[in-house]
Structure formats: C-alpha cells, structure tokens
Amino acid sequence: MTAQPLDGDRAHELGQQVIDLLGIPKDEWEIAAQLEVMGLRDVDARTDFGARDLFELARRIYDGFEEGRFRWFVEGEDPERGTPLVRFFKNYLTGLTFSLPMALQAVTMLVWGYGVWGAIAMDQRTGSAIALGFIASYVISGGFTQTIVRRGLFSMYQGEESLARWIALRAWSRALQIVLALIVPALAFNALFGVLPWTMVFIACGYYAALAILWLNWALIYLVRKTWLFLVTTAIALGCVLIAAKSFYASPIMANAIGLIVADALSFALALYHLNALAKQKSVVNPPRLTVLVYSTSRYFLYGLLYNCFLFADRFIAWTSATGREDFPPYGFWLNVRYELGMDLALIVVMLLSGIVEHATQRFSETLVPREKRVQSVDVSHFVDASRREHRRRFFALSGASVIALSVAIAVALLLRRMPSLPIYAPLLTATTTRVFACAAVAYVVFMFALQNVLMLLTLSRIEMVVRAVAIALAVNVIVGFLASRAIHYSAAVLGLLAGAITLALLSSRAMRKVIDELDYYYYAAY
C-alpha cells in the first residue's frame, strides 16, 4: 500500500535534507535509518509531520523521491578527470615508485659495485651479516609501518590532518624505541649461544638499526602520498655512497654508513616537512590514548609482520641449510650469492607488475562508491554482477601483463649472461641461479595475483580475512621450504615461496569471491 504523500514546506524540506545526505536512497529503510541518525523520533513523526511513526515518514519521503519531488546529486566523479590512459600511467608510475629504488640500486651495483646497503667488493662474511640485518629490519619494522600508515590515513580521511601527524609521529617514536630495544636480547642470545662471531653480529645490528629507521621514515612518506620521494632519497644516498667510496676511498662499510645516515636524515626531514604542511600547525584536541591506538591497529600490525616474514622466509631457510651447498657454510647463517642472484632477477616481475596492481586497486577504490550510490536496493544483483565482470577483467589484464613481465625478466637474464665483464657473470651461469630464477619468477607472478586480492580486501577493511590467508600461506612457505631445502637441495627453499604464493592466491581469491558476492553488504560495513 502506498503511503500518503508528504505535504507541507517543512516536510518537503526534511525530505530534501535526507536526499542531500544519501544521494539515491536504496529503499525506505535507509531513509528511516537516516532519520534516526538525525535525531527524529516516532513522536516527532506524529506531531510534526502527521505520520504514524518514523517508518511511515520514511516511506512517504521515498515515494516522493520516486515521484521526482526532490532534486538529487551523486558525488564521487572527481577521480574520473583525465583520460583512461592518463589515469593508467599515473597509477602505474605510483606503483613503480615502490620498486624503482630497488632497480636503481641494482644498476649502481652492476655499474659501480656499490649500493646503499652492500657492495660487490665485500667478503661473504660481511655480506652475510648485512643480509641478516636487512631481513631483520624489514620483518621487525613491517608491523609498525602498517600501523603508522593505517591509523594515519584513517585520521586524514576524516579531515583530521593535525591528529594524523600526532599519531604518525607518536607511533614512529614508539616503534623506533622498540626496534632499537630488540638489539639487546639479540646480543644476549648470541652471548649465551655463540651463534655468530661478534664482528658479524655488530655489523648486522648496525645495518638493522639504520635500515629499520629508513623503513619507518618511508612509512611517514607514504602517509603524505609522496612516494616519489623514495626514489629521490635513494638516489641522493647512492650519490653519497659513490662519492665516499670513489673520491675519498672509504671502505665499503663506511661508504654504506654514510649513505644510510644521509637516507635516514633526509627521508625523516622530508616526511616531517610534509606532515607539518598538512597539519598547518593546528593543535590536537583530545588525542586517543596509546592503548586505544594499539588495540585499533593490532590486526594491521600482525598483517605487516606476517607479510614481511612471507617475503623473506625462503631466503632465511636457504641460507641456513648446508644441503648441496657449493661452499662450506662456517656458521648457521651464511649468504649464498647464487640463490640471491636468482631471486633478484625474478624481482623484475614484481617491479613490472606492481604498477598494474596499483592501477587495479586504485580504480577499484575510486569507482566503488559512485557506482554503489547509483544503485537502488532492488537492483543490487546488477551491482554485484557488474562487480564480478570488473573483477574478471582485472584478472585477465594482470594475466596479460604477467606474460609480458615474465618475457622481460627472461630477456634480461639472457642478456646479462652475454656480458662476461660483469662481476656477477660466473654465478649467473650456474644451474642453481637458473633454477631459482625460473621458480621464483613463476612464484612472484602468482604472488602478484594474490597481492591484488589482498589490497582490495584491505580497501574494504577485511583485515581478518587477509591475516588468516597470509598466516596460512606463511606456514606453507616455511614447511615446504624447510623440508625441500633439507631433503633435496638448499636452493629448493624457493619451492616454499611458490607453494606459499599459490596458497595465498587461492585463499585470497576465495575471500574475494565471497566479498564480491555480497559486495553491497561489505561496502556498507566498510564505508
């Protein structure tokens, strides 16, 4: 039965106010919920608008909207500025900013023999210590960087830039204290069990501290949406390393120390400058307590920790295995150049596909809200079907790009094998490097499909699904990699990465299908 029409200037004004807030209402139930949010009660509906209760008032407003009595406007079209090609290149370059510093370091290593952390002239003992410090810094700081970014962006989206600055710097400070404090138990552990010689331990701790600070600083830079500064700080730091090594004949460790100090100081200064510019020196009113911040970001901390463990688990497992090693590892952890070289070449796939994944995720985020606002509740099936088609298009786009990325990676590997003057020429020709590269390249392709799903699930705040999938994938990675590296060959640890990537892709795809099948609900829950 149709509700009585909504008559009167005041009633029409109320209806227009509701439509201005909602855009296109899904049904009368959404209008009723909005009326309650506005503070109206059943008694107000009876005395002020002649309706039996809020639900009847909502039906009258909805009928009036269907009859065209209210003007309406759907927001969310701003991101569509520019042509699709321009948007793609913009998003692709944004994705590349995460991997270009890695590519720049690889080039300088090949040409001049130096990076910000590491140098070809270093002996294997020093290289092993640096590798241990690098992995530890990335794993330990992973949870903190996710926490800084997640909570900071949450405040920014609410228009609280000054609060975002306060939270980010406070989280950065606490994270730094914890990261540095963990050096103490590491030293105590080595003192008790004598796992590594002290020279290696001190080198590892030094690189660990400097790199952990850099990753925390980069989290602040990501928060202010200036990811191109990753490349700038890396380039300047590399310049300082090369000047120190080539002009002043500094040792590789001293040159690295200079580069890392410059990178740390410069990245923090740039991050602080942009945070201050966003906050505009406004004071923070009633900031949240530390316990609230810890509780609200704990799941993202766990995600960051598990995710970074997943990325480096295979290397750690391979470098702690003596099965089939071409050298004789004198200690429990010993870098293997052949394994690392194969993994580094496979990272070309990640570098090329990172922009594709960034574009897909960004477009998913940009188009979801305006598309949903145009759909009424009776047409939700059309919204879900359209979302399924869009997800399939993203899958096929990434599949095509993966073929290209694999082809480029193989071409680069073959090209380098024709350059005998390269310092990496001898290990590049080994069967171990070839096997690791082939398996890791495929694993990284599968991983990028999983990462695309993970980022979209995080866009919808489905952090529980993501943590569960990453935790299971990490367990598979470790178990398969450990067994294969001990039973077959140390380089078979890469099979753990492949198995873990497949597991993560399957679990994240299943979660993504579940979310898309009920996207109207998950959209409502997230936004």
C-alpha positions as CSV (number, residue, x, y, z in Angstrom):
1,M,0.0,0.0,0.0
2,T,1.3,3.4,-1.0
3,A,1.9,5.8,1.9
4,Q,0.1,9.2,2.0
5,P,2.0,11.9,0.1
6,L,4.4,14.2,2.0
7,D,2.8,17.6,2.1
8,G,3.9,20.9,3.6
9,D,7.0,23.0,3.2
10,R,8.6,21.7,6.4
11,A,8.0,18.1,5.3
12,H,9.5,18.8,1.9
13,E,12.4,20.5,3.5
14,L,13.1,17.4,5.6
15,G,12.8,15.1,2.6
16,Q,15.2,17.2,0.6
17,Q,17.7,17.2,3.6
18,V,17.6,13.4,3.7
19,I,18.1,13.1,-0.1
20,D,21.0,15.6,0.1
21,L,22.7,13.3,2.7
22,L,22.0,10.0,1.0
23,G,22.1,10.8,-2.7
24,I,20.0,8.0,-4.2
25,P,18.3,6.1,-1.3
26,K,18.3,2.4,-1.6
27,D,14.9,2.0,0.0
28,E,12.7,3.4,2.8
29,W,14.7,1.5,5.3
30,E,17.8,3.5,4.5
31,I,15.8,6.7,4.9
32,A,14.4,5.5,8.2
33,A,17.9,4.9,9.5
34,Q,19.0,8.4,8.3
35,L,16.0,9.9,10.1
36,E,17.1,8.2,13.3
37,V,20.7,9.5,12.8
38,M,19.2,13.0,12.5
39,G,17.6,12.6,15.9
40,L,14.0,12.2,14.9
41,R,11.6,10.0,17.0
42,D,8.2,8.5,16.4
43,V,6.6,11.3,18.4
44,D,8.2,13.8,16.1
45,A,6.9,12.0,13.0
46,R,3.4,12.1,14.5
47,T,3.3,15.7,15.9
48,D,5.3,17.5,13.2
49,F,4.6,15.5,10.0
50,G,1.4,13.6,10.6
51,A,2.9,10.2,10.1
52,R,2.2,7.2,12.4
53,D,5.9,6.6,13.1
54,L,9.4,7.1,11.5
55,F,8.9,4.2,9.1
56,E,5.8,5.7,7.6
57,L,7.5,9.0,7.3
58,A,10.4,7.3,5.6
59,R,8.0,5.6,3.1
60,R,6.4,9.0,2.3
61,I,9.9,10.5,1.6
62,Y,10.9,7.5,-0.5
63,D,7.6,7.7,-2.5
64,G,8.2,11.4,-3.0
65,F,11.7,10.7,-4.3
66,E,10.3,8.1,-6.7
67,E,7.8,10.7,-8.0
68,G,10.6,13.2,-8.7
69,R,9.8,15.7,-6.0
70,F,13.3,16.1,-4.8
71,R,16.5,17.1,-6.5
72,W,19.4,14.8,-6.1
73,F,23.1,14.6,-6.8
74,V,25.6,11.7,-6.8
75,E,29.1,12.6,-5.7
76,G,32.3,10.8,-6.4
77,E,33.0,11.7,-10.0
78,D,36.2,13.7,-9.3
79,P,38.6,10.8,-9.8
80,E,37.4,10.4,-13.4
81,R,39.2,13.5,-14.5
82,G,41.6,12.8,-17.3
83,T,41.5,10.1,-19.9
84,P,41.8,6.4,-19.0
85,L,45.3,6.2,-20.5
86,V,46.4,9.2,-18.4
87,R,44.9,7.6,-15.2
88,F,46.7,4.3,-16.0
89,F,50.1,5.8,-16.5
90,K,49.7,7.9,-13.3
91,N,48.7,4.9,-11.2
92,Y,51.4,2.7,-12.9
93,L,54.1,5.2,-12.1
94,T,52.8,5.3,-8.5
95,G,53.2,1.6,-8.3
96,L,56.7,1.7,-9.8
97,T,57.8,4.2,-7.1
98,F,57.9,1.2,-4.6
99,S,60.2,-0.8,-6.8
100,L,62.3,1.8,-8.6
101,P,64.7,2.3,-5.6
102,M,65.4,-1.4,-5.8
103,A,66.1,-1.2,-9.6
104,L,68.3,1.8,-9.1
105,Q,70.4,0.0,-6.6
106,A,70.7,-3.0,-8.9
107,V,72.0,-0.8,-11.7
108,T,74.6,1.0,-9.5
109,M,75.7,-2.3,-8.1
110,L,76.4,-3.6,-11.7
111,V,78.0,-0.4,-12.9
112,W,79.9,0.9,-9.9
113,G,79.8,-2.0,-7.5
114,Y,78.0,-0.1,-4.7
115,G,74.5,0.2,-3.2
116,V,73.2,2.0,-0.2
117,W,73.4,-1.3,1.7
118,G,76.0,-3.6,0.3
119,A,78.9,-3.6,-2.2
120,I,80.3,-6.2,-4.6
121,A,83.7,-5.8,-3.0
122,M,82.6,-7.0,0.4
123,D,83.6,-10.5,1.5
124,Q,80.9,-13.2,2.1
125,R,81.1,-12.9,5.9
126,T,80.3,-9.2,5.7
127,G,77.6,-9.8,3.1
128,S,76.0,-12.4,5.3
129,A,75.9,-10.0,8.2
130,I,74.3,-7.3,6.1
131,A,71.7,-9.8,4.7
132,L,70.8,-10.8,8.2
133,G,70.4,-7.2,9.3
134,F,68.4,-6.3,6.2
135,I,66.0,-9.2,6.7
136,A,65.6,-8.5,10.4
137,S,64.9,-4.8,9.8
138,Y,62.3,-5.5,7.2
139,V,60.5,-8.1,9.2
140,I,60.5,-6.3,12.6
141,S,59.5,-2.9,11.1
142,G,56.8,-4.4,8.9
143,G,54.0,-4.3,11.6
144,F,54.9,-0.8,12.7
145,T,54.9,0.6,9.1
146,Q,51.4,-0.8,8.6
147,T,50.3,0.7,11.9
148,I,51.6,4.1,11.1
149,V,50.0,4.2,7.6
150,R,46.7,2.7,8.5
151,R,45.9,4.9,11.5
152,G,47.4,8.0,9.9
153,L,45.3,7.6,6.8
154,F,42.2,6.9,8.9
155,S,42.6,10.3,10.5
156,M,43.3,12.1,7.2
157,Y,40.2,10.7,5.6
158,Q,38.2,12.2,8.5
159,G,39.8,15.6,7.8
160,E,42.0,15.5,10.9
161,E,45.4,16.1,9.4
162,S,46.8,17.5,12.7
163,L,45.7,14.4,14.5
164,A,47.2,12.2,11.7
165,R,50.5,14.0,12.2
166,W,50.4,13.5,16.0
167,I,49.5,9.8,15.7
168,A,52.1,9.1,13.0
169,L,55.0,10.7,14.9
170,R,54.0,9.2,18.2
171,A,53.8,5.7,16.5
172,W,57.1,6.3,14.8
173,S,58.7,7.2,18.1
174,R,57.4,4.2,19.9
175,A,58.3,1.9,17.0
176,L,61.8,3.2,17.0
177,Q,62.2,2.6,20.7
178,I,61.0,-1.0,20.4
179,V,63.1,-1.7,17.2
180,L,66.3,-0.5,18.8
181,A,65.5,-2.2,22.2
182,L,65.3,-5.6,20.4
183,I,69.0,-5.3,19.7
184,V,69.6,-6.0,23.4
185,P,68.0,-9.5,23.5
186,A,69.7,-10.3,20.2
187,L,73.1,-9.5,21.7
188,A,72.3,-11.5,24.8
189,F,71.2,-14.5,22.7
190,N,74.5,-14.5,20.8
191,A,76.4,-14.1,24.1
192,L,74.7,-17.2,25.5
193,F,74.9,-19.5,22.5
194,G,77.7,-18.0,20.3
195,V,75.7,-18.4,17.1
196,L,77.8,-15.9,15.1
197,P,81.1,-14.1,15.6
198,W,80.8,-10.7,17.2
199,T,82.1,-8.9,14.1
200,M,79.2,-10.2,12.1
201,V,76.7,-9.5,15.0
202,F,77.8,-5.9,15.3
203,I,77.6,-5.3,11.5
204,A,74.2,-6.9,11.4
205,C,72.9,-4.8,14.2
206,G,74.3,-1.6,12.7
207,Y,72.6,-2.2,9.3
208,Y,69.4,-3.5,11.1
209,A,69.1,-0.2,13.0
210,A,69.8,2.1,10.1
211,L,67.5,0.2,7.7
212,A,64.7,-0.1,10.2
213,I,64.8,3.7,10.7
214,L,64.6,4.1,6.9
215,W,61.6,1.8,6.6
216,L,59.8,3.7,9.4
217,N,60.6,7.0,7.7
218,W,59.3,5.7,4.4
219,A,56.0,4.9,6.1
220,L,55.7,8.6,7.0
221,I,56.4,9.5,3.4
222,Y,53.8,7.1,2.1
223,L,51.3,8.6,4.6
224,V,51.7,12.0,3.0
225,R,51.3,10.5,-0.5
226,K,54.8,11.5,-1.7
227,T,56.0,8.0,-2.8
228,W,58.3,9.5,-5.5
229,L,60.5,10.7,-2.6
230,F,61.5,7.0,-2.1
231,L,63.4,7.3,-5.4
232,V,64.8,10.7,-4.6
233,T,66.2,9.7,-1.2
234,T,67.7,6.5,-2.6
235,A,69.3,8.4,-5.5
236,I,70.9,11.0,-3.2
237,A,72.1,8.4,-0.7
238,L,73.6,6.4,-3.6
239,G,75.4,9.5,-4.7
240,C,76.9,10.0,-1.3
241,V,78.0,6.3,-1.2
242,L,79.7,6.6,-4.5
243,I,81.4,9.9,-3.6
244,A,82.7,8.5,-0.3
245,A,83.9,5.3,-2.0
246,K,85.3,6.6,-5.3
247,S,86.5,10.1,-4.3
248,F,87.5,9.6,-0.7
249,Y,88.4,5.9,-0.8
250,A,86.2,5.0,2.1
251,S,85.8,1.3,2.9
252,P,82.5,-0.3,1.7
253,I,81.1,-0.4,5.2
254,M,82.0,3.2,5.9
255,A,80.5,4.3,2.5
256,N,77.3,2.4,3.3
257,A,77.2,4.0,6.7
258,I,77.4,7.5,5.1
259,G,74.7,6.6,2.6
260,L,72.3,5.2,5.2
261,I,72.8,8.2,7.6
262,V,72.0,10.5,4.7
263,A,69.0,8.4,3.7
264,D,67.7,8.3,7.2
265,A,68.1,12.0,7.9
266,L,66.8,13.2,4.6
267,S,63.8,10.9,4.5
268,F,62.7,11.9,8.0
269,A,63.2,15.6,7.3
270,L,61.1,15.4,4.1
271,A,58.4,13.4,5.9
272,L,58.3,15.9,8.8
273,Y,58.1,18.8,6.4
274,H,55.1,17.4,4.5
275,L,53.4,16.3,7.7
276,N,53.7,19.8,9.1
277,A,52.4,21.3,5.9
278,L,49.3,19.0,6.0
279,A,48.7,19.7,9.7
280,K,49.2,23.5,9.2
281,Q,50.4,23.7,12.9
282,K,46.9,23.1,14.3
283,S,46.8,21.9,17.8
284,V,45.5,18.4,18.5
285,V,42.4,18.2,20.7
286,N,41.9,15.2,22.9
287,P,44.1,12.7,21.1
288,P,43.5,9.0,21.6
289,R,45.3,7.1,24.3
290,L,48.1,4.7,23.5
291,T,46.1,1.7,24.5
292,V,43.4,2.7,22.1
293,L,45.9,3.1,19.2
294,V,47.4,-0.3,20.0
295,Y,44.1,-2.1,20.1
296,S,42.7,-0.4,16.9
297,T,45.8,-1.2,14.8
298,S,46.9,-4.6,16.3
299,R,45.5,-6.6,13.4
300,Y,47.3,-4.4,10.9
301,F,50.5,-4.8,12.9
302,L,50.1,-8.6,12.7
303,Y,49.4,-8.4,8.9
304,G,52.6,-6.4,8.3
305,L,54.7,-8.7,10.4
306,L,53.3,-11.9,8.7
307,Y,53.5,-10.3,5.2
308,N,57.2,-9.3,5.5
309,C,58.0,-12.7,7.1
310,F,56.4,-14.4,4.0
311,L,58.6,-12.3,1.6
312,F,61.9,-13.4,3.2
313,A,61.2,-16.8,4.7
314,D,62.7,-18.7,1.7
315,R,66.0,-16.7,1.8
316,F,66.4,-17.3,5.5
317,I,65.6,-21.0,5.1
318,A,68.0,-21.4,2.1
319,W,70.9,-19.6,3.9
320,T,70.6,-21.8,7.0
321,S,70.8,-25.0,5.0
322,A,74.0,-26.9,4.2
323,T,72.4,-29.4,1.8
324,G,74.1,-29.3,-1.6
325,R,75.9,-26.1,-0.9
326,E,78.7,-25.2,-3.3
327,D,80.6,-23.7,-0.4
328,F,81.0,-24.8,3.2
329,P,79.0,-22.5,5.5
330,P,81.1,-21.8,8.6
331,Y,78.1,-20.5,10.6
332,G,74.4,-21.3,10.9
333,F,73.5,-18.3,8.6
334,W,75.6,-17.9,5.5
335,L,74.7,-15.8,2.4
336,N,74.7,-17.6,-0.9
337,V,75.3,-15.4,-3.9
338,R,73.8,-17.8,-6.5
339,Y,70.5,-18.0,-4.6
340,E,70.3,-14.3,-4.1
341,L,71.1,-13.5,-7.7
342,G,68.3,-15.8,-8.9
343,M,65.8,-14.1,-6.5
344,D,66.9,-10.6,-7.5
345,L,66.5,-11.3,-11.2
346,A,63.0,-12.7,-10.5
347,L,62.1,-9.5,-8.8
348,I,61.9,-7.9,-12.3
349,V,58.5,-9.5,-12.5
350,V,57.4,-7.8,-9.3
351,M,58.7,-4.4,-10.4
352,L,56.9,-4.5,-13.7
353,L,53.6,-5.8,-12.3
354,S,53.5,-3.5,-9.3
355,G,52.1,-0.7,-11.4
356,I,49.4,-2.9,-12.8
357,V,48.3,-4.0,-9.3
358,E,48.4,-0.4,-8.1
359,H,46.2,0.7,-11.0
360,A,43.7,-2.1,-10.5
361,T,43.4,-1.4,-6.7
362,Q,43.2,2.4,-7.2
363,R,40.4,2.1,-9.8
364,F,38.5,-0.4,-7.6
365,S,38.6,2.1,-4.7
366,E,37.7,5.1,-6.9
367,T,34.8,3.6,-8.7
368,L,33.2,1.6,-5.9
369,V,31.5,4.4,-4.1
370,P,30.0,6.3,-7.1
371,R,28.8,3.0,-8.7
372,E,27.1,1.9,-5.5
373,K,25.4,5.2,-5.0
374,R,23.6,4.9,-8.3
375,V,22.1,1.5,-7.4
376,Q,18.8,1.0,-5.6
377,S,18.3,-1.9,-3.2
378,V,16.0,-3.7,-5.7
379,D,18.8,-3.6,-8.3
380,V,21.6,-4.9,-6.0
381,S,22.0,-8.0,-8.2
382,H,23.0,-5.8,-11.1
383,F,25.6,-4.1,-8.9
384,V,27.1,-7.5,-7.9
385,D,27.1,-8.8,-11.4
386,A,28.9,-5.7,-12.7
387,S,31.4,-6.1,-9.9
388,R,32.1,-9.7,-10.9
389,R,32.6,-8.7,-14.5
390,E,35.0,-6.0,-13.4
391,H,36.9,-8.4,-11.3
392,R,37.3,-10.8,-14.2
393,R,38.6,-8.0,-16.4
394,R,41.2,-7.2,-13.7
395,F,42.2,-10.9,-13.7
396,F,42.7,-11.1,-17.4
397,A,44.5,-7.7,-17.5
398,L,47.0,-9.0,-14.9
399,S,47.4,-12.3,-16.8
400,G,48.3,-10.5,-20.0
401,A,50.7,-8.2,-18.1
402,S,52.3,-11.2,-16.4
403,V,53.2,-12.8,-19.7
404,I,55.0,-9.6,-20.7
405,A,56.7,-9.3,-17.3
406,L,58.0,-12.9,-17.5
407,S,59.2,-12.3,-21.0
408,V,61.1,-9.2,-20.0
409,A,62.6,-10.9,-17.0
410,I,63.8,-13.8,-19.1
411,A,65.2,-11.5,-21.7
412,V,67.2,-9.5,-19.1
413,A,68.6,-12.7,-17.6
414,L,69.7,-14.0,-21.0
415,L,71.2,-10.6,-21.9
416,L,73.2,-10.5,-18.7
417,R,74.6,-14.0,-19.5
418,R,76.2,-12.4,-22.6
419,M,78.2,-9.9,-20.6
420,P,81.3,-11.6,-19.3
421,S,82.7,-8.3,-17.9
422,L,80.0,-8.2,-15.2
423,P,81.2,-9.1,-11.7
424,I,78.2,-11.5,-11.4
425,Y,78.9,-13.3,-14.6
426,A,80.2,-16.5,-13.1
427,P,77.4,-17.2,-10.6
428,L,74.9,-16.1,-13.3
429,L,75.7,-19.1,-15.4
430,T,75.3,-21.7,-12.7
431,A,72.4,-24.2,-12.6
432,T,71.4,-23.1,-9.1
433,T,70.9,-19.5,-10.2
434,T,68.9,-20.6,-13.2
435,R,66.6,-22.9,-11.2
436,V,66.0,-20.4,-8.5
437,F,65.2,-17.7,-11.1
438,A,62.8,-19.8,-13.0
439,C,60.9,-21.0,-9.9
440,A,60.9,-17.6,-8.2
441,A,59.7,-15.8,-11.4
442,V,56.6,-18.0,-11.5
443,A,56.1,-17.7,-7.8
444,Y,56.2,-13.9,-8.0
445,V,53.6,-13.9,-10.8
446,V,51.3,-15.9,-8.6
447,F,52.1,-13.7,-5.7
448,M,51.1,-10.6,-7.6
449,F,47.6,-12.1,-8.2
450,A,47.3,-12.7,-4.5
451,L,48.6,-9.2,-3.7
452,Q,45.9,-7.7,-5.9
453,N,43.2,-9.6,-4.0
454,V,44.8,-8.7,-0.6
455,L,44.9,-5.0,-1.4
456,M,41.3,-5.0,-2.5
457,L,40.2,-6.8,0.7
458,L,42.1,-4.2,2.7
459,T,40.3,-1.5,0.8
460,L,37.1,-3.0,2.2
461,S,38.6,-3.3,5.7
462,R,38.5,-7.2,5.5
463,I,41.7,-7.4,7.6
464,E,40.7,-10.6,9.3
465,M,40.4,-12.4,6.0
466,V,43.8,-11.1,4.9
467,V,45.6,-12.0,8.2
468,R,44.2,-15.6,8.1
469,A,45.3,-16.1,4.4
470,V,48.8,-14.7,5.0
471,A,49.3,-16.7,8.1
472,I,48.4,-20.0,6.4
473,A,50.4,-19.1,3.3
474,L,53.4,-18.3,5.6
475,A,53.1,-21.7,7.3
476,V,53.0,-23.5,3.9
477,N,56.0,-21.4,2.8
478,V,58.1,-22.3,5.8
479,I,57.1,-26.0,6.0
480,V,57.6,-26.8,2.3
481,G,60.7,-24.7,2.0
482,F,62.3,-26.2,5.1
483,L,61.7,-29.8,4.1
484,A,62.8,-29.2,0.5
485,S,65.9,-27.4,1.4
486,R,67.0,-30.1,3.8
487,A,65.9,-33.1,1.8
488,I,66.7,-32.1,-1.8
489,H,69.0,-29.0,-2.1
490,Y,69.3,-25.7,-0.3
491,S,68.1,-23.8,-3.3
492,A,64.8,-25.9,-3.2
493,A,63.7,-23.4,-0.4
494,V,62.3,-21.4,-3.3
495,L,59.7,-24.2,-3.6
496,G,58.3,-22.9,-0.3
497,L,57.8,-19.5,-1.8
498,L,56.0,-21.0,-4.8
499,A,53.8,-23.2,-2.6
500,G,53.1,-20.2,-0.2
501,A,52.2,-17.9,-3.1
502,I,49.8,-20.5,-4.6
503,T,48.2,-20.9,-1.2
504,L,47.9,-17.2,-0.7
505,A,46.4,-16.7,-4.2
506,L,43.8,-19.5,-3.6
507,L,42.8,-18.2,-0.2
508,S,42.6,-14.6,-1.2
509,S,40.7,-15.4,-4.3
510,R,38.2,-17.4,-2.3
511,A,37.8,-14.5,0.1
512,M,37.5,-12.0,-2.7
513,R,34.7,-14.1,-4.4
514,K,32.9,-14.2,-1.1
515,V,33.2,-10.4,-0.7
516,I,32.1,-9.7,-4.3
517,D,29.1,-12.0,-4.0
518,E,27.9,-9.8,-1.1
519,L,29.6,-6.6,-2.1
520,D,26.6,-4.4,-1.1
521,Y,26.9,-5.6,2.5
522,Y,30.7,-5.4,2.6
523,Y,30.6,-1.9,1.1
524,Y,28.2,-0.8,3.8
525,A,30.3,-2.4,6.5
526,A,33.5,-0.7,5.2
527,Y,32.1,2.7,4.4
